[in-house]
Every structure is written in C-alpha cells, then in structure tokens.
Amino acid sequence: MMKAYPILLVFGLMMTACVPSHRNTSMASPSLSAIDSLMWRQPDSALKVMISFTESGKADSLDEFDGHYCQLLISELLYKNDYAQSNRLDLLKAVDYFDNSDNAFLSARAHYINGVGYVEKDSVVEACTEYLKALEIMETHFPNVEMQDFATLRPKHLPRFMTLTYSRIGELFASQFMQEPAIDCFKRSLAFDNIEPGSPNNGSCLLLFIGKQYYKLRQCDTAEYYFDEALRQLHDTNNAVFRDLVSYKALLDYDVHHHVEAPLNDLKRMITQASDENELLARYTTLGAIYSLEGQYDSALFYLTPVFENNNDVVRQRAVAPYLRTIYQNLGDSLKAVQYAVFIADNERSEGENKVQVSILNDLFQQHLQWELDRAKEEERQRAARHSRWIWMAIAGLLLLVAIAIVVARRGYGKRLKLQQEELGKQLEAAQDALKVKEKDALFTKVNAIYQDKLGNKAKRIFEAFNETHPDAVAKLKTFYPDLTDTEVDISVLSYFAFRLKEIADILELRENTVAKYRSSIKKKAQIDSVENLMERVL
C-alpha cells in the first residue's frame, strides 16, 4: 500500500521548483547526476538529498533537460520510497521530451516509470505497453552486446534497469494468471541480475517467482528445481524470501508427496517468523487450505476466516472462499455456505470480464516477441551476407589457382601439371578435413561459451547453434531411432558435447536423477553403451 504522509506537500514544492524553463541543456548537472547515482544504491538517502537540493533553490537554475530530468527523478524516488506518483502530468511531458531526445536510457526510464504510474491506477494494459516500449528502446539502442561485456562496456545500472523492467512485466503477467509469459520475463530478469545483482538475495527471489509459476502450471519437478536453486543461492535466512521458499517447499511436499505432518510443522514455524500482517495472512492461507483438505475443519476455520475478513486483499478472499464454502457445507451450515457461494459467483463474473484484458496483454507480448524475432532475423541475414562474401572469395581464390594450372598445362608442362593437380587435390582434401575439424572446434567453443555465460535460455541457444552447424542431424537421429522422445533427443545432443550429468540437468532445468533415467532409456532404445557417441553415428 502506498504511503500517504505530509511528504507529498514537500514534493509539491519540489515539482514547482523543477518546472521546465524552456532552456535546453545537453548534460545533466553534477548535483542531479549524483542524486541519480545514489538512488540506484540507497533510494531513501537519495530522497532526503533531493528534498534538500530543491529546498536550497538550486533547482530553478539547474533545470537539466528543460527540467524533465528532475521530474523523472522525482517519479522514480516516489516509487522506490513507496509513495504514490503525484506528478503524473509533468512525467507525461517528460516521456514526450525524452522520446524526441538522443538520450535512449532516459527515454526508456521515462516509459518504465510511466508504466509504474499506470499500475497504480490499475491500468494494466497501458502499463504493459509502457514496459515493453522501454525494453524496445533499450534493445534498439544497445544491441548485440555480449553479456560478459555488457557490465564492462556500459554503466552498471543498464543491466539493473533491464532486471527491474523484466521483473515488473513478469509480476504483471503473474497477477493476470499468465504463467508462461511471466516465466519468460522472470528468466530474462534473472539473466540480467546475474550480470549486475540488484541485491544479495534478488537472484533467489527471481528463482522463487519462476518456481511459483511452474507450480501453478503443475510442473512440479521443475518448480522444485527452482525452489532448491533459490535456497542454494540464498545468502541468509532472516528474510521473507527464505520463509516463502520454505512455505512453498512444504506445500509442494504435501501436494506431490502427500506428506502432512512435516509440511504443517514447517508452515507453523514460518508463521512465528512473519514480519507483518500481509505475510501472516499468506501463511494462514496455505495452512488453512491444507487443514481443509485434511478434513480438520476447526483448524481450517481458525486460519481461513481472518484471511477472508481482511477486505484489503480481494485476491486472497477469492483464494479462500471456495474452502470456506466447502467447510460450511460439510458442517451443515447452509446459510454461510451460500454467502461464500455468492461471493465466488460475483467474482467469477469479474474474472470473466478480465478475459479481454488478458487477451490484449497476450497480444502485446506476442507482438514484442515477434519484434525481437524480426530483429534477430535481420542480424542473422547480415551475418549470413558476410559469411557468403567470405565463401565467394574463397571460391574465387580456388578458381584462380585452377586457371593458373590450366595455363601451365597449355604451355607444355603436362607432367608437372599432373603433379601439381595431385598436390592441389591433396591440399583441397586436407583443407576440407581441416575445415571440418575447425567447424567442430568452433561449435564446441560456441556451445561452451553459451553454457559458461550468465544468460538464460541456454538449452534453446545450444540447440540453435547445433542445428545451424548440423541442420539434418536431429532428423536423421529420429529416423534411425524413432522410439526416442524429444527430451531423449535433447539429452543425446548435449551428451555429444560431453556435458556431465549435472550440467545437462542445469541446462534442461531437470533434476539429476531425472536425466539419469533418460540416459538409461536412450541406451536401451539405441542398444548402445555410451550416449556420448550416439550423435556421432549420424554426423
């Protein structure tokens, strides 16, 4: 919930001091740049400095970018200190201003913080549009930068901004129960966080979000993988991320492995550590659901009733209402059962109205993916054109050698020409062999680089690199061994690169014992002793 303190009056004065003066300056003042830099590290301290700066009267004479940079910083400080966005009109002017400037990063930030303002107004479609616009500005103006170079060649707040933007879009999709696009966005956010971490536990928090979406999709094995990875990377246990992970692990233990006592004990232990009422109600919801499913209705009512009575959270009310209706039906209290049934029906109609909104959001995200695909195709076309030029130059060189050999033959050097042709044939054969070896070495180097970098979607990128070099290999493998599943084919390709069991599990986001079972199945179907040599048969 946004704060509503007298500090908004102070920001009113600040905005008066930062109104545009119609004087264009190409560089920000050192004072505002320093506040901006501080905001990325300590937003609460930056807020105090900003207030002091505007109260000193300096803002009038230092209206950077016609005062729009000042408005952008105010909006970001309001958001990062949990205040409502009170300078909407000035921010919208800043968006237009930076769109027509040559500062791509400030333009992207203006669209991003404008999206935050739309979220505060529950304008979800407009917020998504602004977030995606921010991403497209960044990807257009900072393209083709290797991730290991991103942090060294660009200011470190660029990857942090990408982390924040993808995370916000992921949260937006998750709130609309759009799990697959949410997963995609959270994974991209995690990739940028690996370059420049926003906080010690931010990576674990993103892994938790990804695991939650897989759990909602009932892909429990993958969900458990992400929960375990989040716990492994967590720096300490005195935080809400740890408590959420323990709670989700407990729920998964109950849901998948049908354990009861241990999950309940873990959840009760997390209740005693809850830091605020919001977290307490979240733990109550999970505990009450399990007690309801176990038929322990008195315990279930103890936890679920206060959740439903908290009118500030309709989402949780919708989550616990079906349990409460069932409990009172089983207890024979038809009056209360009907009350909850009416609440459920009313909210189902609301959710039906949201289907159009979800459809629009999905179209927006698909359009963004298509935009990315078109950009990637254009880049690939340019690379192919450069490669094609190199090939034609090589062919022209060989033709020149052949032409020289013909001229020598016509001048009576038949015997020597024959020897030269034989030598040339050997050289060509040796060159072809060397090219194959070089091609294989290049592929292995490229795949190893993909595995070593910190970006997500490693499996997809590795398979794309393999198919680019060996476009018919997978089809041949399926022809020779039609019983192999798609996952077993993927494991055969990764085994060709000599990845170990744990590495394959990490790439495919599976547990090691799951990969081991697939490898045993491959050996049995292909009647081989080593999965590593299977792909060599078709190359």
Number of C-alpha atoms within 10 A of each C-alpha: 8 12 12 10 9 8 11 16 11 14 19 13 13 22 20 13 21 26 17 22 15 10 11 12 13 11 9 17 15 10 14 20 16 13 21 21 13 16 20 15 13 14 20 16 14 21 21 12 18 24 16 13 16 20 14 11 13 14 23 16 11 21 25 24 22 21 26 26 24 29 27 26 23 23 24 23 24 22 18 16 16 14 18 20 22 17 17 15 9 19 25 16 15 26 21 14 17 21 16 11 12 10 12 18 16 22 23 26 24 31 28 27 24 25 27 25 22 20 17 15 13 11 13 21 18 17 26 25 19 23 23 22 18 27 19 16 19 20 15 12 11 14 11 11 12 11 17 13 10 18 18 10 11 12 10 14 16 17 23 20 24 22 27 19 25 24 22 23 25 27 19 20 23 21 13 16 15 20 21 15 20 26 24 17 22 28 23 21 27 28 23 26 23 19 21 18 18 19 11 12 19 20 22 25 24 25 24 25 26 27 27 24 23 20 18 14 14 12 13 18 17 20 27 22 18 24 23 19 17 25 20 10 15 18 14 11 11 9 14 15 21 21 21 19 23 20 24 22 19 22 23 19 16 17 14 12 9 11 14 16 10 11 23 20 13 17 22 14 15 20 19 10 14 17 12 8 9 14 17 17 21 16 24 23 22 22 25 26 23 20 21 21 13 11 13 13 22 12 15 24 20 14 23 28 17 14 26 22 11 13 11 12 13 13 12 17 23 16 17 22 22 16 23 25 23 17 22 18 15 13 11 11 12 13 12 15 21 14 13 23 17 14 15 19 11 11 16 13 10 11 13 10 11 13 12 11 15 17 12 14 23 16 12 16 18 13 13 17 12 12 13 15 12 12 15 13 12 12 14 12 12 12 12 12 12 11 12 12 12 12 12 11 12 12 12 12 12 14 12 12 12 14 12 12 19 15 12 14 15 10 8 10 14 14 10 13 19 13 12 13 15 12 12 17 12 12 12 13 12 12 13 12 12 12 12 12 12 13 13 14 12 13 19 18 13 16 21 14 12 18 20 11 15 17 21 20 16 19 19 11 16 22 16 14 17 20 14 11 14 13 12 12 18 21 13 15 20 14 12 13 14 12 12 19 14 11 12 18 19 16 24 23 25 25 21 15 17 15 17 11 18 14 15 21 19 17 18 18 17 18 17 17 12 12 21 16 11 19 20 15 15 24 14 11 13 16 11 13 12 13 21 18 16 20 19 12 10 15 11
